Amino acid sequence: MRRGKETVLEWLANIWHIIWHIFLPIAVVGGVIYYALITIQSSIVGMQFQQTHPITQARVLRTFTHTYYTDDSQTHTSSRHTETCAARISFRANGQDIEVDVSQMLACPMQIGDQPKIAYDPQQPAHVQFVPGGDPFWGNILQILLVLPLVGVALFLGIAFIRDSRRGWL
């Protein structure tokens, strides 16, 4: 082991090592945990709304095409994806037919004529939520259960990167 001044390249290598093996894994794990917590929180709020408000069948009246892109960092390519989402639905509440614009909810994939289950607020019938999986409890529980393995994998990889960092110091 050499004592004294380290060269600029050795210093840069140590800084790069700290960024790659400590800060980056912590940021990725933190981002995945944040995403998981948001998903779990929205599922719990959705479950509460859906269990305390009436549920009915809606009919999709109008759709729109939603386009999004995904990037592949391995091949440095971008892929274009399109899906058809519900834009306007109708349902019967309080003895009257109600139409609601749901385009901001990005309820995809949907086709004209589909009949998804929704929960609605009787005081404000335009306030609706799509019921995942057709069931207010198990549909939301399924969303929570699907996000938990993502957290486990992120934690495993993050710990592996940080643990591996002890071997790389110059």
N, C-alpha and C positions, 0 to 999 in steps of 0.2 A: 504494500500500500504506500503510495507516494504522499508525502506531506508538502505543504507549501502552496504556491499559487496553482490553481487549476486553469487550464487553458479556456479560452472563450468557447471552443467547440465542446469541451467537457461540460461546461456550465450550461450551454444550450441543450446538450443531450440530457442533462439532469432535469432541466425545465420541461423539455418535451416529454420525458418519462413521467413526470408528475402530472402533466396535463392528460396524457393518454391513459395512464393506469389509475389515476385517482379522481381527478375532476370530471372527466368524461363519463366514467361509469356511474359516478354519483348523480350527474345530471340526467343520464338516461334512466336510471332507476327512479329518481325523483319524478321525472316526467311520466313514467309508466304508473307509478303509485298515484300521482295526481289524476291521471286519466281514469284509473280504477276507482278512486274515491268519488270523482264526479259521476261516473256511471252508477256506482252503488247509491249515492245520494239521490240521483234523479230517479232511480228505480224505486227507492223507498218512498219518495214524495209521490211518484206516479201510483204506487200501490195504495197509498193512503187516499189519494183522490179517487181512484177507481173503485175502492171498497166502500166509499161513503157517498158516491154519486150514482145515479142510474146508468145502466149500461144498455145500449140498444144497437141494432144493426144499422149501419149507414150504407148508402149506395154512392159509389164513385161516379160523378157526373162528367168531370173533365180531368184530363191528365196533362202533364207537360214532360218534356225530355230534360233530364238533368245530366250534364256532362261534367266529368271530373278527370283529373290526370293523376297518375301515379308514376313516381320515378324509381328506377332500379339503379342503385348505386354500384352494383357489381358490373353491369354492362353499360352504364351511363346512357341509358335509354329512358324514354318517357312513353307511357301507354295512355291512350285515350279510352275512357269508359263512358258508356251512356246507359241510363236506366230511366224507366218511365215511372213517374211519381204522381200521386193524387194531387190535383189542383183545387178541386171543388167537390164537396160531398153534400148529400142531403140525408135527412133523417126526420122522423116524426117524434115530436116532444110536446107535451102539454096540449095535445089535440091539434097541433098545427105542423105543417111541413116547414122545415128549416133548412136553409142552404148556408154552408160555411166555406170560406176560402181557407184551405189548409196547405197551400203551397209552401209556406215558410217552415212547415213541420218536416218536409222531405220524407213523407211516408212512401217508401219505395220497397219493392216493386209493386205497382198497382196498375190495373187496367180499368177502362170504362166498364161499369157494370159490376165490378167486384163489390163485395159486401163485408167490409171489415167491421169488427166490433169497436165501439167507441164508448167512452164515458163522457157525460156532459153535465154541466151545472144547470139545474132547473131555473135558477134566477137569471142566469146569463147563458142561454142555450148555445151561443156562439163560442163559448169556452169549452173546447172538447179536447180529449186525449185519446189516441189510439190505444187499444188494449193489446199488449204484446201476447202473441200465442193464443189470443182469444180468452184468456183467463187472467183476472187482475192479480191473483196471488202468484200462481206458478209461472206465468209469463215473465213477471218481474224477477222472481227468484232465479229463473233460468238465465236472465241477463246477468245477474250478480255472479252466478256460478261459472258463467263463461268467461268473465273477466279475471277471476281469481287465478287460474293457471298462468295467465299472462304476467301477473305480479310475481308468481313463484319463479318463473323462468327469468324474469328481469333481475330479481334478487340473487338468484343462483349465479347468473353471468356477471353481475356487478361485484359480488363477493369474490368470484374467481379472478376477475381482473385486478381487484385491489389486492388480493392475497398474492397474486403473481408478481405484483409490483415490488415486493421485497427482494426479488432475485435480480432485478435489473439495474441497481445503482452502480455507478462507475466507481 
